[in-house]
Amino acid sequence: MTQINQEFIEKIRFNEKGLVPAIAQDWLDGAILMMAWMNKLSLKETLRTGQVHYWSRSRKELWHKGQTSGHTQRLKSIRLDCDSDTILLSIEQIGSISCHKGARSCFFKGNQLSPQTKEEESIFLPPPADACSELFETIKDRAKNPQDGSYTNSLLEGGDNKILKKIGEEAAEVVMACKDKDKESISNEAADLIFHLQVALRFHNVDWRDVLKVLNKRRSPKNQRTS
């Protein structure tokens, strides 16, 4: 373990049982995936291996997340909250499943969802993510489940000819809004451009997460450090 990791652990305010809550967050879209507990041992093992390890309170032993299921978590970065008593783990979830019930996130129950049967419990709400990621999920859903009168479906049905024409038009409108120095128009036209770009991505079976991965690679190396 490096000196900086040891110094990081020493900053943490563990509770009376030597534990600290750890929140796992998707490294690309910011979705909250799960919450578990860590102690010094699990933290040291996580930092040493790059694979997230928690502490099982029920079994009272080290818990290598996903060791049995294969749904492991690769550590991207660690942060502490302002009081140093909660950890935020930025992780890459292998297999896109973090919950033992098979959902992407453990936080799949909304306030409008009050399961009465086992069938209803199987309805997993996707975790909240950034606006662009949620927009792309909506576009994917429209492609899978077409709706009458849907503008998105009309674009997908029109194919490249219709989609690419709209991208060209929206790009030109962004340029004009920038030339006019109109902040509100720039925001609106940029949003329209992103939407039509995402429709093109879905039409060509390119996932939005693939775009986010490319952007992440282009970030400054200093932003990739554990801090």
FENZINOR-V332824 format. One record per pair of residues at least 4 apart in sequence whose C-alpha atoms are under 6 Angstrom apart, sorted by the first residue. I is the first residue (numbers start at 1). J is the second residue. Records with the same first field share a line. If there is no record, write none. Layout:
# FENZINOR-V332824
I=J, J
This chain:
# FENZINOR-V332824
1=48
12=84
13=84, 85
14=18, 19, 20
15=19
18=39
19=38, 39
20=37, 38, 86
21=36, 37, 86
22=35, 36, 37, 87, 88
23=34, 35, 88, 89
24=33, 34, 89
25=30, 31, 32, 33, 89, 90
26=30, 31, 90, 91
27=90, 91, 92
29=129, 130
30=129
31=127, 128, 129
33=105, 106
34=106
37=54, 55
38=42, 54, 55
42=46, 53, 54
44=48
45=49
46=50, 51, 52, 53
50=74, 75
51=73, 74, 75
52=73
53=63, 64, 65
54=63
55=61, 62, 63
56=60, 61, 63
65=72
66=70, 71, 72
71=94, 95
72=94
73=91, 92, 93, 94
74=91, 92
75=91
76=90, 91
77=90, 226
78=88, 89, 226
79=87, 88, 227
80=84, 86, 87
81=86
96=104
97=103, 104
98=104, 105
99=103, 105, 106
108=124, 125
115=120, 121
141=145
142=146
153=157
155=163
158=162
160=164
167=171, 196
170=193
174=186, 189, 190
177=182, 185, 186
185=189
186=190
201=206
202=206
